[in-house]
Amino acid sequence: MDQDPESAARASLRRSLAFYLALLLTDALVVYYIAASGTTGGAYVTLSVVGLVGLLLAYQVLLHVRDLGAPLAEAEGVILRKWSRADLVIAMQSYYITVGRTVYRVKPEDYIYLNEQMYVKIVHFPNTLTVVTVHEAPG
């Protein structure tokens, strides 16, 4: 039995949150280890880079946490661009569309039915822009 699109999207959101949280905790442990072992010379550069990555991960965690309880948002517009790419060099093919000035990542089964210059309605989470549904809209 298939889940409704919102439940599936919320489950995906929770999985992504767990992934980013695990990366953030790993990053925090590395920062702690570097700081506790006494930073000298090149260690400051490493600490700065790892700390900056940690801030970016913390921001992603914050966005995902905010979306867990947030109501869904809607957007409408013309698809200006459609493309796909591998997110991890050779793995994890992802599919994207640009509507207005916003980039949305869509599921492969939605991607094949979408075309550039198509007017669409997108239901998504407001902070992470995780797409729940996308379909052609009259307009």
Secondary structure, DSSP 8 states (H G I E B T S, - for coil): ----HHHHHHHHHHHHHHHHHHHHHHHHHHHHHHHHT---TTHHHHHHHHHHHHHHHHHHHHHHHHHHT---EEEEEEEEEEEEEEEETTEEEEEEEEETTEEEEE-HHHHTT--TT-EEEEEE-TTT--EEEEEE---
